[in-house]
Each structure stands twice: as C-alpha cells, then as structure tokens.
C-alpha cells in the first residue's frame, strides 16, 4: 500500500494542490481559518479518496451503490441500545425497512442482520418477531457492544473477500470505533461502509457512502415492503448465505450461550450463567478506554 506521504491531493476548501507532509501546516494558514486540525485527522484516514476533506456540514444526500456493490453481500450490525425499536412499532418490520432503504440506493445482494444489545428486559414478543425475519438476536453488556461489533466486522472481512458492504446502525461508532475502523479502511480496501444513527450529529470521521437517521429508515421504507413476501425470502437468503454455525436465533455474547427459542433465551438471561468472563471484561475495558482518550485528544485538536 502506498503511504500517505506519497499522495498529492487537492484541498476542497481552497482548491489548492497540497503535498501530504505539508498538510498539517497548510490547514493552519490564514487562508484556512475555517479548517481545524480535526480536518487533517479526517483527511488522513479517508482511504477511498485519500485527499478528500470531510466538510463540517452534514452529508446532504446518500450515494447510489457502485456497480461492484450492487449484488454483493451486505452485513448489518444493529445496536439496539442506542437505536431501539420504537414503542408500538412492529419489530417484524425492521428487517424489511432496512432492506428497503438499501434497495433504494441500489443494494440488491443478500443481507444478514445481527441485532445486539442489553436484552434482559426486552419483551419476548419483540425478540420473537425479530427472529422470525431471520435477524440474529444477541444479548451483550452495553459497554461491550462497540467492541463486539468491531470484532464481528473483522471476522466478516476475514471470511468474505471484497467487494462487500458493511452497515452499522449505532450512535457509538464515532466515539468508540472510528479510529480503529479508519485504520482498517486504510489496510483493507473494497469494503463499502454505510451507516444509520438516531440523530443528525456531526459528520462522521469514517469514509462512508450513506448516512440515515434510524427513525427515517423505519418510517419510510417499511410501508413499501410486503411483510409476508419479505419474511419468506429473507429466510431463504439467510439459509444460503450464513454459515451453519451462526444459524442459532439467539446468542448470549457474555457467556457463549446459543438457543433456538425465545423461551430458552429469556430463561437463560434470568439466571447467573451469563455473567461475563473476567478476561473479556479486562480486554473490553482497555479497548473502551483507549478509544475514549483518543477521541478526547482529537476533539482538543491534537493529531
């Protein structure tokens, strides 16, 4: 891979050609008063277009799928703690809503969805509806969710060569995962990233081609999809595209419990068997702290 020092790119603010070793001093010149050191951090990790500056304003539109991603796999990780199912919303419509949003942008390949969060208090009927549409339901301690998503994304990349699309539905991506995912984007090309979150916040540090509000996906896409048709096609897709070891409908990531029924899963969560392993707790704490301090340092303008 060519190091960033070899790149010469155009600054989107002044339309100047800049050489990467001079980029940091460039963004601090008088002509670049509206560019902060944070832009350099973002610039250096945008890998598909290494010279592209991520502007401060919110991304105005989502981009259509590139031809190589139109029929490739899409793997979705959904953080149910930060992007929950709204009260009164039929959980069976979540999957068709996500697939509908993807299809509007031209993603027609097989879709796998993993829902993850603290499910100890989740209603059994909600879990059953999610599972009935082929969504893999996983219980996880809230502080672990970002770590587990990152681990799953890396595992997906090991098992699925590009091109492929990764969709992250979570409010934790920027604060807890952006640095590691940016670094991975530099190393492993060919994986398209799209995302959804519950709010319209600051622009993401990650290079991505689509950014939805979670509420918008649920409201706009679900009405145009036939539930019965989608459910049957989803189950066929899952059986053909997912490894047989991953076909358990319910998983406890704190203790590796797997089950096929809501009853066994909720019964397990009411016991003490799913207490976390100590070594996992230590590794997760280190992961979270390192991301947190990195986030603080970049927010303060340190590169």
C-alpha positions as CSV (number, residue, x, y, z in Angstrom):
1,X,0.0,0.0,0.0
2,X,1.3,3.5,-0.9
3,X,2.0,5.5,2.2
4,X,0.0,8.8,2.6
5,X,3.3,10.8,2.3
6,X,3.3,9.9,-1.4
7,X,0.0,11.5,-2.1
8,X,-0.6,14.9,-3.7
9,X,-4.2,15.9,-3.5
10,X,-6.5,18.9,-3.9
11,X,-7.8,20.7,-0.7
12,X,-11.5,21.1,-1.1
13,X,-11.5,24.4,0.8
14,X,-9.0,26.4,-1.2
15,X,-8.8,24.1,-4.3
16,X,-5.0,24.0,-3.8
17,X,-2.8,21.1,-4.6
18,X,-1.1,20.0,-1.3
19,X,1.6,17.6,-0.6
20,X,0.7,15.4,2.4
21,X,3.8,16.2,4.6
22,X,2.8,19.9,4.4
23,X,-0.9,19.2,5.0
24,X,-0.9,19.9,8.8
25,X,0.8,23.3,8.4
26,X,-1.5,24.1,5.4
27,X,-4.7,23.7,7.4
28,X,-3.3,26.2,9.9
29,X,-2.6,29.0,7.5
30,X,-4.5,32.2,7.4
31,X,-6.4,31.2,4.3
32,X,-7.6,28.1,6.1
33,X,-9.2,29.7,9.2
34,X,-12.3,27.6,8.8
35,X,-10.3,24.3,8.8
36,X,-9.2,22.8,12.2
37,X,-6.6,20.2,12.9
38,X,-9.5,17.7,13.2
39,X,-9.9,18.1,9.4
40,X,-6.4,16.8,8.9
41,X,-7.2,13.8,11.1
42,X,-10.2,13.1,9.0
43,X,-8.3,13.8,5.8
44,X,-5.5,11.3,6.6
45,X,-8.0,8.5,7.2
46,X,-10.2,8.9,4.1
47,X,-8.9,6.0,2.1
48,X,-11.0,5.6,-1.0
49,X,-10.2,9.2,-1.8
50,X,-7.2,10.0,0.4
51,X,-7.2,13.7,-0.5
52,X,-10.8,14.3,0.3
53,X,-11.7,16.7,3.1
54,X,-14.8,15.8,5.1
55,X,-16.7,19.0,5.4
56,X,-18.3,20.3,8.6
57,X,-21.8,20.4,7.2
58,X,-24.0,17.2,7.4
59,X,-23.8,14.9,4.4
60,X,-26.7,16.2,2.2
61,X,-27.5,13.0,0.3
62,X,-26.8,9.3,0.1
63,X,-24.9,8.0,-2.9
64,X,-26.2,5.2,-5.1
65,X,-24.4,1.9,-4.8
66,X,-21.3,1.5,-7.0
67,X,-21.7,-1.3,-9.6
68,X,-19.4,-3.7,-7.8
69,X,-21.6,-3.5,-4.6
70,X,-25.0,-3.8,-6.3
71,X,-25.2,-7.5,-5.9
72,X,-22.6,-8.2,-3.3
73,X,-23.2,-9.2,0.3
74,X,-24.3,-6.7,2.9
75,X,-23.7,-7.4,6.6
76,X,-25.6,-5.2,9.1
77,X,-24.8,-4.8,12.8
78,X,-27.6,-3.1,14.7
79,X,-27.0,-1.6,18.2
80,X,-30.4,-1.9,19.9
81,X,-29.3,0.1,22.9
82,X,-28.8,3.3,21.0
83,X,-31.2,2.7,18.1
84,X,-34.1,0.8,19.7
85,X,-37.4,-0.4,18.2
86,X,-39.8,2.5,18.9
87,X,-42.7,1.8,21.2
88,X,-45.7,0.4,19.3
89,X,-43.6,-0.4,16.2
90,X,-43.9,-3.9,14.8
91,X,-40.4,-5.5,15.2
92,X,-41.2,-7.7,12.3
93,X,-41.0,-4.7,10.0
94,X,-37.4,-3.8,11.0
95,X,-35.7,-6.1,8.5
96,X,-37.9,-5.1,5.5
97,X,-37.3,-1.4,6.5
98,X,-33.5,-1.9,6.4
99,X,-33.6,-3.8,3.2
100,X,-35.9,-1.3,1.7
101,X,-33.5,1.6,2.5
102,X,-30.6,-0.4,1.0
103,X,-32.6,-1.2,-2.2
104,X,-33.5,2.4,-2.7
105,X,-29.7,3.0,-3.2
106,X,-29.2,0.0,-5.4
107,X,-28.0,-2.7,-3.0
108,X,-29.7,-5.9,-4.1
109,X,-27.4,-8.6,-2.7
110,X,-28.1,-10.9,0.2
111,X,-28.4,-9.2,3.6
112,X,-27.5,-10.6,7.0
113,X,-28.5,-8.6,10.2
114,X,-27.2,-9.0,13.7
115,X,-29.1,-7.2,16.4
116,X,-27.1,-6.7,19.6
117,X,-27.8,-5.0,23.0
118,X,-28.8,-5.5,26.6
119,X,-31.9,-7.7,26.1
120,X,-32.5,-8.7,29.7
121,X,-35.7,-6.5,29.8
122,X,-36.7,-7.0,26.2
123,X,-40.2,-8.3,25.7
124,X,-40.3,-11.9,24.4
125,X,-42.7,-11.0,21.6
126,X,-40.3,-8.4,20.3
127,X,-37.4,-10.9,20.2
128,X,-39.7,-13.5,18.5
129,X,-40.7,-11.0,15.8
130,X,-37.1,-10.1,15.1
131,X,-36.0,-13.7,14.9
132,X,-38.9,-14.6,12.7
133,X,-37.5,-12.4,9.9
134,X,-34.1,-14.0,10.1
135,X,-32.3,-11.5,12.3
136,X,-29.7,-13.0,14.7
137,X,-30.5,-11.7,18.2
138,X,-27.6,-11.3,20.6
139,X,-27.5,-10.2,24.2
140,X,-24.5,-8.1,25.2
141,X,-23.5,-6.0,28.1
142,X,-23.9,-2.3,26.9
143,X,-20.3,-1.4,27.4
144,X,-19.3,-4.4,25.2
145,X,-21.4,-3.6,22.2
146,X,-18.9,-1.5,20.2
147,X,-16.1,-4.0,20.9
148,X,-18.2,-6.9,19.8
149,X,-19.3,-5.1,16.6
150,X,-15.7,-4.3,15.7
151,X,-14.7,-7.9,16.3
152,X,-17.6,-9.2,14.2
153,X,-16.7,-6.8,11.4
154,X,-13.1,-8.1,11.3
155,X,-14.4,-11.7,11.3
156,X,-16.7,-10.9,8.4
157,X,-13.9,-9.4,6.4
158,X,-11.7,-12.5,7.0
159,X,-14.5,-14.7,5.7
160,X,-15.8,-12.6,2.9
161,X,-13.4,-11.1,0.3
162,X,-14.4,-7.8,-1.3
163,X,-16.5,-6.4,-2.7
164,X,-19.0,-6.3,0.2
165,X,-21.0,-3.7,2.1
166,X,-21.0,-3.1,5.9
167,X,-23.8,-1.3,7.6
168,X,-23.5,0.0,11.1
169,X,-26.7,1.1,13.0
170,X,-25.4,2.7,16.2
171,X,-24.7,6.0,17.9
172,X,-21.4,4.6,19.3
173,X,-19.5,4.4,16.1
174,X,-17.9,7.8,16.0
175,X,-16.9,7.9,19.7
176,X,-15.8,4.3,20.2
177,X,-15.0,2.8,16.8
178,X,-14.0,5.4,14.3
179,X,-10.2,5.3,14.8
180,X,-9.9,1.5,14.5
181,X,-12.3,1.4,11.6
182,X,-10.5,4.2,9.8
183,X,-7.2,2.4,10.2
184,X,-8.8,-0.8,8.9
185,X,-10.2,1.1,5.9
186,X,-6.6,2.0,5.0
187,X,-5.5,-1.6,5.1
188,X,-8.5,-3.5,3.7
189,X,-9.9,-1.8,0.6
190,X,-13.0,-2.9,-1.2
191,X,-15.5,-2.8,1.7
192,X,-18.2,-0.2,1.4
193,X,-19.5,1.4,4.6
194,X,-23.0,2.8,5.1
195,X,-24.5,3.7,8.5
196,X,-27.5,4.9,10.4
197,X,-27.9,6.6,13.8
198,X,-30.7,8.1,15.9
199,X,-29.7,11.7,15.5
200,X,-28.3,14.2,13.0
201,X,-24.9,14.8,14.6
202,X,-21.5,16.0,13.4
203,X,-20.1,14.5,10.2
204,X,-18.6,11.1,10.7
205,X,-14.8,10.7,10.6
206,X,-15.3,7.5,8.6
207,X,-15.5,7.4,4.9
208,X,-19.0,6.2,4.1
209,X,-21.4,6.4,1.2
210,X,-24.8,6.7,3.1
211,X,-25.9,8.0,6.4
212,X,-29.5,7.6,7.5
213,X,-31.5,8.6,10.6
214,X,-32.8,5.4,12.2
215,X,-36.3,6.8,12.5
216,X,-36.4,7.7,8.8
217,X,-35.5,4.1,7.8
218,X,-38.3,2.7,9.9
219,X,-40.9,5.2,8.8
220,X,-40.2,5.5,5.1
221,X,-39.0,2.1,4.0
222,X,-41.3,-0.3,5.9
223,X,-44.6,0.8,4.2
224,X,-43.4,-0.1,0.7
225,X,-42.5,-3.7,1.5
226,X,-44.8,-6.8,1.8
227,X,-44.1,-8.4,5.1
228,X,-45.1,-11.9,4.1
229,X,-43.1,-11.9,0.9
230,X,-40.0,-10.4,2.7
231,X,-40.1,-12.8,5.5
232,X,-40.1,-15.9,3.3
233,X,-37.4,-14.5,1.0
234,X,-35.2,-13.4,4.0
235,X,-35.3,-16.9,5.5
236,X,-34.2,-18.4,2.2
237,X,-31.4,-15.9,1.9
238,X,-30.2,-16.5,5.4
239,X,-30.1,-20.2,4.9
240,X,-27.9,-19.9,1.8
241,X,-25.6,-17.1,2.8
242,X,-24.9,-17.6,6.5
243,X,-22.6,-20.2,8.0
244,X,-24.5,-23.1,9.6
245,X,-22.8,-22.4,13.0
246,X,-24.4,-19.0,13.0
247,X,-27.9,-20.1,12.5
248,X,-28.9,-20.1,16.2
249,X,-31.6,-17.4,16.5
250,X,-30.4,-16.2,19.9
251,X,-26.9,-15.8,21.3
252,X,-25.6,-14.5,24.7
253,X,-22.3,-12.9,24.0
254,X,-21.4,-12.7,27.7
255,X,-21.2,-16.5,28.1
256,X,-21.5,-18.0,24.6
257,X,-25.0,-19.4,25.2
258,X,-26.9,-20.2,22.0
259,X,-30.5,-21.1,21.6
260,X,-33.3,-21.6,19.1
261,X,-36.3,-20.4,21.1
262,X,-37.3,-17.2,22.9
263,X,-38.2,-19.2,26.0
264,X,-34.8,-20.8,26.4
265,X,-33.1,-17.5,25.7
266,X,-35.1,-15.4,28.2
267,X,-34.9,-18.1,30.8
268,X,-31.1,-18.1,30.4
269,X,-30.9,-14.3,30.8
270,X,-32.8,-14.6,34.1
271,X,-30.0,-16.8,35.6
272,X,-26.5,-16.0,36.7
273,X,-24.9,-18.3,34.0
274,X,-24.4,-15.4,31.6
275,X,-22.1,-13.4,33.9
276,X,-19.1,-12.1,31.8
277,X,-15.8,-13.8,31.8
278,X,-13.2,-11.8,33.7
279,X,-10.6,-11.8,30.9
280,X,-13.2,-10.4,28.5
281,X,-14.1,-7.7,30.9
282,X,-10.5,-6.6,31.2
283,X,-9.9,-6.6,27.4
284,X,-13.1,-4.7,26.8
285,X,-12.2,-2.1,29.4
286,X,-8.8,-1.4,27.8
287,X,-10.4,-1.2,24.3
288,X,-13.0,1.3,25.5
289,X,-10.6,3.5,27.4
290,X,-8.1,3.7,24.6
291,X,-10.8,4.8,22.2
292,X,-12.2,7.3,24.7
293,X,-8.8,9.0,25.3
294,X,-8.1,9.1,21.6
295,X,-11.5,10.7,21.0
296,X,-10.7,13.4,23.6
297,X,-7.3,14.1,22.2
298,X,-8.7,14.6,18.7
299,X,-11.5,16.8,19.9
300,X,-8.9,19.0,21.6
301,X,-7.2,19.4,18.3
302,X,-4.2,17.1,18.9
303,X,-3.3,14.9,16.0
